[in-house]
Amino acid sequence: MKKHQHDESEHDHDHGVGGHHHHHPAPPAGFDSAFAIGSTINAAFVGAEIVFGLTAHSVALLADAAHNLGDVLGLLLAWWAVWLGRRIPTPSRTYGYGRSSILASLTNAVVLLIGVGGISVEAVRRLIEGVPAGDVGGKTVMIVAAVGIVVNGVTALMFARGRKGDLNVKGAFLHMAADALVSAGVVVSGLVILLTGWSWVDPVVSLLIAALILYSTWGLLRDSINLALDKVPETVDIEQVREFLAGLPGVTEVHDLHVWALSTSETALTAHLIRPQAVHEDAFLHDACHELHARFGIGHATLQIESGDTARPCQLAPAHVV
């Protein structure tokens, strides 16, 4: 028989033999306006680049417009993942759609790396073949690129405060910051070329920017893949979690401990605790789960209490069994 206790004020609940405590931290609602504003001004910038690109007969501007259109789609993808994460669980999707934020951050990382590859290949080609001074750094291109710094920089700043707490938001931030860097590179290299005629500056600056984007994006890609493969989040020390659970009143053993990400902002845990001859108490489960959330940021914890009967051992107790 399972006993239930529900506290509406904290949206958590505990279950008897299998204790479960769930906080519901919604995906970052505070960033809805950032996604809306960022998508809008970037879409407007794409339109401006197309107009000025056609007017100035600039292939570079038209190419950058296509690139920035990809940025708009990236922002919309991240925003869509946030929206999906707020949908309630269903009988067929019992954990909801939280992992869509992990997929969005992974997609953003892959798109950024593809962009790095494209920039690098083009820069190397231009270094090998040479770049006629008249083909680089036109005044119209520089002016539009300067506007791009403002547009992408402002958008990146709107996501800056959330980049450490949510990988999906971090992906949006890096995407916009990388584009601001690219635009800055266009302005700087264009100015140098106008003043000196050194056409090789453009591809060299492009390679430096590509290296910076690669450096900042690699961590996003690594963390996104790790979360997608259910690795313990970097913010959680699983050995400290094990020690905490083992030190709970009456607990003699902890096994089948699992910690993984439900989304880019929520962490889950399951564990079996052996408490010989201990009477089941809702208070024990409530306090244990509350401390897991307070100490380790684990908001979705499920604890199974066992008596440790040697005649009926838990089949999941061996460390190698999942």
C-alpha positions in Angstrom: 0.0 0.0 0.0 1.4 3.4 -1.0 0.8 6.5 1.1 0.6 9.9 -0.6 1.3 13.3 0.7 0.9 16.4 -1.4 1.9 20.0 -0.8 0.4 22.3 -3.4 2.7 25.2 -2.3 5.8 23.4 -3.5 4.4 21.1 -6.1 6.1 18.1 -4.6 4.8 14.7 -3.6 6.2 11.7 -1.7 5.3 8.0 -2.3 5.6 5.2 0.2 7.9 2.4 -0.7 9.2 4.4 -3.6 9.7 7.9 -2.4 9.4 10.6 -5.0 9.9 14.3 -4.8 9.4 16.6 -7.7 10.0 20.4 -8.0 8.7 21.9 -11.3 11.3 24.5 -12.4 9.8 25.7 -15.6 12.2 26.3 -18.5 13.4 29.9 -18.4 10.2 31.9 -19.0 12.3 35.1 -18.4 13.9 34.5 -21.8 10.7 34.5 -23.9 11.1 38.2 -24.6 14.7 37.7 -25.4 13.9 35.0 -28.0 11.0 37.1 -29.4 13.1 40.3 -29.7 16.2 38.5 -30.9 14.4 36.6 -33.6 12.6 39.8 -34.8 15.6 42.1 -35.0 17.8 39.4 -36.6 15.0 38.7 -39.2 14.9 42.4 -40.0 18.6 42.5 -40.3 18.5 39.6 -42.8 16.0 41.6 -44.9 18.3 44.7 -44.8 21.3 42.6 -45.8 19.4 41.2 -48.8 18.3 44.7 -49.9 21.8 46.3 -49.5 23.5 43.2 -51.0 21.4 43.5 -54.1 21.9 47.2 -54.3 25.7 47.1 -53.8 26.0 43.9 -55.9 27.8 42.3 -52.9 27.9 38.5 -52.9 29.5 38.7 -49.4 26.4 40.5 -47.9 24.0 38.0 -49.6 26.0 35.1 -48.2 26.0 36.7 -44.8 22.2 37.2 -45.1 21.9 33.4 -45.7 24.1 32.7 -42.7 22.1 35.1 -40.4 18.9 33.4 -41.6 20.3 30.3 -40.1 20.8 32.2 -36.9 17.1 33.2 -36.8 16.1 29.6 -37.3 18.5 28.6 -34.5 16.9 31.1 -32.1 13.4 29.9 -33.1 14.5 26.3 -32.5 15.8 27.1 -29.0 12.6 29.0 -28.2 10.5 26.1 -29.5 12.4 23.8 -27.2 11.7 26.1 -24.2 8.0 26.1 -25.2 8.0 22.3 -25.5 9.6 22.0 -22.1 6.6 23.6 -20.4 4.2 21.1 -21.8 2.8 18.7 -19.2 3.7 15.0 -19.3 1.5 12.7 -21.2 0.8 8.9 -20.9 3.2 8.3 -23.8 5.7 10.9 -22.8 5.9 10.5 -19.0 8.8 12.9 -18.6 7.3 15.5 -20.8 9.4 17.2 -23.5 12.2 18.6 -21.4 14.9 16.8 -23.4 14.0 18.9 -26.4 16.2 21.7 -24.9 19.2 19.3 -24.9 18.5 18.5 -28.6 18.2 22.2 -29.4 21.6 23.0 -27.7 23.2 20.1 -29.5 21.8 21.3 -32.8 23.0 24.8 -32.2 26.5 23.5 -31.4 26.6 21.4 -34.6 25.4 24.4 -36.7 28.1 26.6 -35.2 30.8 24.0 -35.9 29.6 23.7 -39.5 29.8 27.4 -39.8 33.4 27.3 -38.5 34.2 24.8 -41.2 32.7 26.9 -43.9 34.6 30.1 -42.7 37.9 28.2 -42.5 37.6 26.6 -45.9 36.8 29.9 -47.6 39.6 31.7 -45.7 42.2 29.1 -46.7 41.0 29.3 -50.3 41.3 33.0 -50.4 44.8 32.9 -48.8 46.0 30.4 -51.5 44.4 32.1 -54.4 44.9 35.7 -53.2 42.3 38.3 -52.7 42.0 41.4 -54.9 41.8 44.5 -52.7 38.7 45.7 -54.5 36.8 42.6 -53.6 37.0 43.0 -49.8 36.0 45.6 -47.3 33.7 47.8 -49.4 32.2 50.7 -47.4 28.6 49.3 -47.7 29.7 45.9 -46.5 31.5 47.5 -43.5 28.5 49.7 -42.5 26.1 46.7 -42.7 28.6 44.6 -40.7 28.8 47.3 -38.1 25.0 47.1 -37.7 25.4 43.4 -37.4 27.7 43.9 -34.4 25.0 45.8 -32.7 22.2 43.4 -33.6 24.0 40.3 -32.7 25.7 41.9 -29.6 22.4 43.1 -28.2 20.8 39.7 -28.8 23.7 37.9 -27.1 23.5 40.2 -24.1 19.8 39.3 -23.6 20.9 35.7 -23.1 24.1 36.4 -21.1 22.6 36.1 -17.6 21.2 32.6 -18.3 24.1 31.0 -20.2 25.5 29.3 -17.0 22.2 27.9 -15.8 20.7 26.5 -19.0 22.6 24.8 -21.8 19.9 25.7 -24.4 20.2 29.4 -23.4 24.0 29.1 -23.6 23.7 27.8 -27.1 21.6 30.8 -28.1 24.1 33.1 -26.4 27.2 31.6 -28.1 25.4 31.6 -31.5 24.8 35.4 -31.3 28.2 36.2 -29.7 29.9 34.3 -32.5 28.0 36.3 -35.1 29.0 39.5 -33.4 32.6 38.4 -33.6 32.3 37.6 -37.3 30.7 41.0 -38.0 33.5 42.7 -36.0 36.1 40.8 -38.0 34.5 42.1 -41.3 34.7 45.7 -40.0 38.2 45.5 -38.7 39.7 43.7 -41.7 37.8 46.0 -44.1 39.2 49.1 -42.4 42.7 47.7 -42.5 42.4 46.8 -46.1 41.0 50.3 -47.0 44.0 51.9 -45.2 46.8 49.6 -46.2 45.6 47.6 -49.2 46.6 44.3 -47.4 44.0 42.0 -48.8 45.4 39.0 -46.9 44.1 40.5 -43.6 40.5 39.4 -44.4 41.1 35.6 -44.5 43.6 35.8 -41.6 41.1 37.5 -39.4 38.4 35.0 -40.5 40.7 32.1 -39.4 41.3 33.8 -36.0 37.5 34.2 -35.5 36.9 30.6 -36.5 39.4 29.5 -33.9 37.6 31.6 -31.2 34.2 30.2 -32.2 35.6 26.6 -32.2 37.1 27.1 -28.7 33.8 28.5 -27.2 31.6 26.0 -29.0 33.5 22.8 -28.2 32.3 22.9 -24.6 28.7 23.4 -25.6 28.9 20.4 -28.0 30.6 18.2 -25.4 28.1 19.1 -22.7 25.1 18.6 -25.0 26.3 15.2 -26.1 27.0 14.2 -22.5 23.5 15.2 -21.4 21.9 13.5 -24.4 23.7 10.2 -23.4 22.5 10.5 -19.8 25.9 11.4 -18.3 25.8 12.8 -14.7 25.5 16.6 -15.1 28.8 18.5 -14.4 27.1 20.4 -11.6 26.5 17.2 -9.6 29.2 15.3 -7.7 27.7 11.8 -7.6 30.1 10.6 -4.9 28.9 13.4 -2.6 25.3 12.4 -3.4 26.1 8.8 -2.5 27.7 9.9 0.7 24.7 12.0 1.6 22.3 9.2 1.0 24.4 6.7 2.9 24.5 9.1 5.9 20.7 9.3 6.2 19.2 7.9 9.4 18.9 4.2 9.3 20.5 3.7 5.9 23.1 0.9 5.7 23.5 0.7 1.9 22.9 2.7 -1.2 22.8 0.9 -4.6 21.3 1.4 -8.1 22.1 5.1 -7.9 21.4 7.0 -11.2 21.6 10.7 -11.8 20.8 12.2 -15.3 19.4 15.3 -16.9 15.7 15.6 -17.7 16.4 18.8 -19.6 19.1 21.5 -19.7 17.8 22.9 -16.4 16.4 19.9 -14.4 18.1 16.9 -12.9 16.7 13.6 -11.9 17.8 10.8 -9.5 16.8 7.3 -8.6 18.3 5.2 -5.8 17.6 2.2 -3.7 18.2 2.6 0.1 18.5 -0.3 2.5 17.0 0.6 5.9 16.8 -2.6 8.0 13.8 -2.8 10.2 13.0 0.8 9.6 9.4 1.8 9.5 8.5 3.7 6.4 8.0 7.4 7.1 6.8 10.0 4.6 8.8 12.6 6.6 12.1 10.7 5.9 11.5 10.7 2.2 10.4 14.4 2.2 13.4 15.5 4.1 15.8 13.5 2.0 14.4 14.8 -1.3 14.3 18.3 0.0 18.0 18.1 0.9 18.9 16.6 -2.5 17.3 19.6 -4.2 18.8 22.2 -1.8 22.4 20.7 -1.9 22.7 19.3 -5.4 20.0 20.9 -7.4 18.2 17.6 -8.0 14.6 18.4 -8.3 13.2 15.0 -9.4 14.3 12.3 -7.0 12.8 8.8 -6.6 13.9 6.7 -3.6 13.1 3.0 -3.2 13.3 1.8 0.4 14.3 -1.8 1.0 14.7 -3.9 4.2 17.8 -5.7 3.0 16.3 -9.2 3.2 19.1 -11.6 2.1 16.5 -14.2 1.1 15.1 -11.7 -1.5 18.1 -9.6 -2.6 17.6 -6.7 -5.0 18.5 -7.8 -8.5 19.8 -4.3 -9.3 22.2 -4.2 -6.3 25.4 -5.2 -8.3 27.2 -2.2 -9.5 27.5 -3.5 -13.1 23.7 -4.0 -13.4 21.7 -1.2 -14.9 
